[in-house]
Amino acid sequence: MPRINIRTNSYLSKQNQLAMTLEMKKVIDTIPWEDGKHLMADFTDDCSMIFGDNPSLPCATIEINIL
């Protein structure tokens, strides 16, 4: 089962979360023997993250795991 974990220092609405999940589903579908319809998505928004020396820049990390 594919799983994505997205963390960002920006706010993500439910609509944005769904849009990102649907886009990541397309990515998962390109992996042999994986099916995006079983994708599990975890979102952590508004978390404390700093990229470089400017704490006001939006940034994110995306982890993809195949369980």
Rosetta blueprint (number, residue, H / E / L):
1 M L
2 P E
3 R E
4 I E
5 N E
6 I E
7 R E
8 T E
9 N L
10 S L
11 Y L
12 L L
13 S L
14 K H
15 Q H
16 N H
17 Q H
18 L H
19 A H
20 M H
21 T H
22 L H
23 E H
24 M H
25 K H
26 K H
27 V H
28 I H
29 D H
30 T L
31 I L
32 P L
33 W L
34 E L
35 D L
36 G H
37 K H
38 H H
39 L L
40 M E
41 A E
42 D E
43 F E
44 T E
45 D L
46 D L
47 C L
48 S L
49 M L
50 I L
51 F E
52 G L
53 D L
54 N E
55 P L
56 S L
57 L L
58 P L
59 C L
60 A E
61 T E
62 I E
63 E E
64 I E
65 N E
66 I E
67 L L
